[in-house]
Amino acid sequence: MKMRNRKLGWEKGILPFTVVPTAFAKALDINLSNASLVFISVAFATMCKSASPIFLLIFAFAFRRFTPGCRSYVGSVKFIWKENHY
């Protein structure tokens, strides 16, 4: 089986519009998370992180990425329950 040379589109200028903004957003997220520990306790930061799937689900419903249903709510509750019980 012979491998073909595939062009990924890097030469078309896709890199500045896809990879760079994602890397910048992730670096900003990590930086702000570390900076927030100066002002809040680690316990509060952990509680906020464990509640983030609920907000993700709410915004997914708001932007119509998912349709609301019992299965979505049960899955989120099970995920958060697992995260909070070490």
VONULUM-307624 format. One record per residue: x, y, z of N, C-alpha, C, O in turn; chain; residue in three letters. Coordinates in steps of 0.1 Angstrom, whole numbers, padded with zeros to 4 digits, m for minus. Layout:
<sites>
X	Y	Z	X	Y	Z	X	Y	Z	X	Y	Z	A	ALA
...
</sites>
This chain:
<sites>
0008	m0012	0000	0000	0000	0000	0009	0012	0000	0017	0014	0009	A	MET
0007	0020	m0010	0016	0032	m0011	0009	0044	m0005	m0003	0047	m0008	A	LYS
0017	0052	0003	0011	0064	0009	0012	0075	m0001	0021	0077	m0008	A	MET
0001	0083	m0001	0000	0095	m0010	0004	0107	m0002	0002	0108	0010	A	ARG
0010	0116	m0009	0013	0129	m0003	0000	0137	m0002	m0005	0141	m0013	A	ASN
m0004	0140	0010	m0016	0148	0011	m0012	0162	0015	m0003	0164	0024	A	ARG
m0018	0172	0009	m0016	0186	0013	m0026	0189	0024	m0038	0188	0023	A	LYS
m0020	0194	0035	m0029	0198	0047	m0035	0211	0046	m0044	0215	0054	A	LEU
m0031	0220	0037	m0036	0233	0036	m0028	0243	0044	m0033	0255	0045	A	GLY
m0017	0240	0049	m0009	0249	0057	m0004	0261	0048	m0003	0272	0052	A	TRP
m0001	0258	0035	0004	0268	0026	m0008	0278	0022	m0005	0288	0016	A	GLU
m0020	0274	0025	m0031	0283	0021	m0034	0293	0031	m0044	0301	0029	A	LYS
m0027	0293	0042	m0030	0303	0052	m0040	0299	0063	m0046	0308	0069	A	GLY
m0042	0286	0065	m0052	0281	0074	m0046	0283	0089	m0054	0284	0098	A	ILE
m0033	0281	0090	m0027	0281	0103	m0030	0294	0112	m0034	0292	0123	A	LEU
m0030	0306	0107	m0033	0317	0115	m0047	0318	0119	m0051	0325	0129	A	PRO
m0056	0311	0112	m0070	0312	0115	m0076	0300	0123	m0087	0301	0127	A	PHE
m0068	0290	0125	m0073	0278	0132	m0064	0275	0144	m0069	0274	0155	A	THR
m0052	0272	0142	m0043	0268	0153	m0039	0279	0162	m0039	0277	0174	A	VAL
m0036	0290	0157	m0031	0301	0165	m0042	0306	0175	m0039	0308	0187	A	VAL
m0054	0309	0171	m0064	0313	0180	m0068	0303	0191	m0070	0306	0203	A	PRO
m0067	0290	0187	m0070	0279	0197	m0059	0279	0207	m0061	0278	0219	A	THR
m0046	0280	0203	m0035	0279	0212	m0035	0292	0221	m0032	0291	0233	A	ALA
m0039	0303	0216	m0039	0315	0224	m0050	0314	0234	m0048	0318	0246	A	PHE
m0062	0309	0230	m0073	0308	0240	m0069	0298	0251	m0072	0300	0263	A	ALA
m0063	0287	0248	m0059	0277	0258	m0048	0283	0267	m0049	0281	0279	A	LYS
m0038	0290	0262	m0028	0297	0270	m0034	0307	0279	m0031	0308	0291	A	ALA
m0044	0315	0274	m0051	0324	0283	m0059	0317	0294	m0060	0322	0305	A	LEU
m0065	0306	0290	m0073	0299	0300	m0064	0294	0312	m0068	0295	0323	A	ASP
m0053	0288	0308	m0044	0283	0318	m0038	0294	0327	m0037	0293	0339	A	ILE
m0035	0305	0320	m0029	0317	0327	m0039	0323	0337	m0036	0326	0349	A	ASN
m0052	0324	0333	m0062	0330	0342	m0066	0321	0353	m0069	0325	0364	A	LEU
m0065	0308	0350	m0068	0298	0361	m0057	0299	0372	m0061	0299	0384	A	SER
m0045	0300	0368	m0034	0301	0378	m0035	0314	0385	m0033	0315	0397	A	ASN
m0038	0325	0378	m0039	0338	0385	m0051	0339	0394	m0050	0346	0404	A	ALA
m0062	0331	0391	m0073	0332	0400	m0071	0325	0414	m0077	0329	0423	A	SER
m0061	0316	0414	m0058	0310	0427	m0052	0320	0437	m0051	0316	0449	A	LEU
m0048	0331	0433	m0043	0342	0442	m0055	0347	0450	m0053	0351	0462	A	VAL
m0066	0348	0444	m0078	0355	0450	m0088	0345	0456	m0096	0350	0465	A	PHE
m0089	0333	0452	m0098	0324	0457	m0091	0311	0462	m0080	0309	0459	A	ILE
m0099	0303	0470	m0093	0291	0476	m0093	0280	0466	m0100	0280	0456	A	SER
m0084	0270	0468	m0084	0259	0459	m0097	0251	0460	m0101	0245	0450	A	VAL
m0103	0250	0471	m0116	0243	0473	m0127	0250	0464	m0134	0243	0458	A	ALA
m0127	0263	0464	m0137	0270	0456	m0135	0268	0441	m0144	0266	0433	A	PHE
m0122	0268	0437	m0118	0266	0423	m0122	0252	0419	m0127	0250	0408	A	ALA
m0121	0242	0428	m0125	0228	0425	m0140	0227	0423	m0145	0220	0414	A	THR
m0147	0234	0432	m0162	0234	0430	m0166	0240	0417	m0175	0235	0411	A	MET
m0160	0251	0413	m0163	0258	0401	m0160	0249	0389	m0168	0248	0379	A	CYS
m0149	0242	0389	m0146	0233	0378	m0155	0221	0377	m0158	0217	0366	A	LYS
m0160	0216	0389	m0169	0205	0388	m0183	0209	0384	m0191	0200	0379	A	SER
m0186	0222	0384	m0199	0226	0380	m0199	0230	0365	m0210	0233	0359	A	ALA
m0188	0231	0359	m0187	0235	0345	m0195	0226	0335	m0200	0232	0325	A	SER
m0196	0213	0337	m0204	0205	0327	m0219	0210	0327	m0225	0209	0316	A	PRO
m0224	0215	0338	m0238	0220	0338	m0239	0232	0329	m0248	0233	0322	A	ILE
m0229	0241	0331	m0230	0253	0323	m0228	0250	0308	m0234	0256	0299	A	PHE
m0219	0240	0305	m0217	0236	0291	m0230	0230	0286	m0234	0233	0274	A	LEU
m0238	0223	0293	m0250	0217	0289	m0261	0228	0287	m0268	0228	0277	A	LEU
m0261	0238	0296	m0270	0249	0294	m0268	0257	0282	m0277	0260	0274	A	ILE
m0255	0260	0279	m0252	0268	0267	m0254	0259	0254	m0257	0265	0244	A	PHE
m0252	0246	0255	m0255	0238	0244	m0269	0238	0240	m0273	0238	0229	A	ALA
m0278	0238	0251	m0292	0239	0248	m0296	0253	0243	m0304	0254	0234	A	PHE
m0289	0263	0248	m0292	0277	0244	m0289	0279	0230	m0296	0286	0222	A	ALA
m0277	0274	0225	m0273	0276	0211	m0278	0264	0202	m0273	0263	0191	A	PHE
m0287	0256	0207	m0293	0245	0200	m0283	0235	0194	m0285	0231	0183	A	ARG
m0273	0232	0202	m0264	0221	0198	m0269	0208	0202	m0266	0198	0195	A	ARG
m0277	0207	0213	m0284	0195	0217	m0298	0198	0220	m0302	0210	0222	A	PHE
m0307	0188	0219	m0320	0190	0223	m0322	0185	0237	m0317	0175	0241	A	THR
m0329	0193	0245	m0331	0189	0259	m0338	0175	0260	m0348	0172	0253	A	PRO
m0333	0167	0270	m0339	0154	0272	m0335	0149	0285	m0325	0154	0291	A	GLY
m0342	0139	0290	m0339	0133	0303	m0325	0127	0303	m0318	0127	0313	A	CYS
m0321	0121	0292	m0308	0114	0291	m0296	0125	0293	m0286	0121	0299	A	ARG
m0298	0137	0288	m0288	0147	0289	m0286	0151	0304	m0275	0152	0308	A	SER
m0297	0153	0310	m0296	0157	0324	m0290	0146	0333	m0282	0149	0342	A	TYR
m0295	0134	0331	m0290	0122	0339	m0275	0120	0337	m0268	0118	0346	A	VAL
m0270	0122	0324	m0256	0120	0322	m0248	0131	0328	m0237	0128	0334	A	GLY
m0253	0143	0329	m0245	0154	0335	m0245	0152	0350	m0234	0154	0356	A	SER
m0256	0148	0356	m0256	0146	0370	m0247	0135	0374	m0240	0136	0384	A	VAL
m0247	0124	0367	m0238	0113	0369	m0223	0117	0368	m0215	0113	0376	A	LYS
m0220	0125	0358	m0206	0130	0356	m0202	0139	0368	m0191	0137	0373	A	PHE
m0210	0148	0372	m0207	0157	0383	m0206	0149	0396	m0197	0152	0405	A	ILE
m0215	0139	0398	m0215	0131	0410	m0202	0123	0411	m0196	0122	0422	A	TRP
m0197	0118	0400	m0184	0111	0400	m0173	0120	0403	m0163	0116	0410	A	LYS
m0173	0132	0397	m0162	0141	0399	m0161	0146	0414	m0150	0148	0419	A	GLU
m0172	0147	0421	m0172	0152	0434	m0169	0142	0445	m0166	0145	0457	A	ASN
m0170	0129	0442	m0167	0118	0451	m0154	0111	0448	m0154	0103	0439	A	HIS
m0144	0115	0455	m0131	0110	0451	m0129	0095	0455	m0119	0090	0453	A	TYR
</sites>
